[in-house]
Amino acid sequence: MRMMMLRGGQLGKRACELVRRGVARSVLGEAGTADPLVVATTTTTATTSSSWTFARGYSGLVGMPGEGGWQSPPSPTTLDKVVKLETFAGQSREYIERTWMKFHEDERMGRIGHTLTRNEYKRLLRNAQESPIFVVPLEKPEGYVTLVVQWQLQNPQSKLALFTSLEEFQGNSMTANSHLTLTHYTELAKKDIVLVRGDVSSPKLINAFEARMLTKRVYDHYLHPEKYARWVKTFNHASSQFDFKAYIKHLGFLA
């Protein structure tokens, strides 16, 4: 689903410069696999630190309908449009989490559920603002596909994370499709819970099971202090030091 455009193309220009030589050369279509998005792990080319260069500065994403022509997100952006809020009135955090996850357990619906604590969301908000973009590989039987996640948590009307393929992002970041969209609901933060819904728009690229794994992976790297500092922050603020080959080894993709 094509959803959003970047304000002024600044973030897109930055990311395209970043992937122009580094990740793009090492993970896009050089393994001769049938699917150009998938690369066999046994033939991945190493990425040198010198290939990671991009301009600093955060531009964010357009988050209002009509400011860039993007379509509505796949799920409502306010919780009262998803569930009756009185359902959770007077209920514990544990009850809310259990109910939310139960509601999203049917993978045939193309949706997944996740929850964060209030402090986790605060940390995510801070880190996503500081480092608004990251690459997230996803295992496939024949190798892996690399996705780009972009955060839009500052918009008061929608708090989203958008996942697009590296190939699409490199080709034209301003029209790249969002294959997985995470919507964050903060209405129950006073109960120490932030609800997250993930919508899969391209099940042939990312199925619901893979979306769960991808969601856990991206939160893990944004919330774990050491992983955030080593990988995410380095990617955004010290790009010449980011080693993609070491990163995928860290994920266990290479022997």
Summary of the structure (lengths in Angstrom):
residues: 255
radius of gyration: 17.9
end to end distance: 34.9
largest distance: 56.5
contacts: 818
relative contact order: 0.20
helix: 44%
strand: 19%
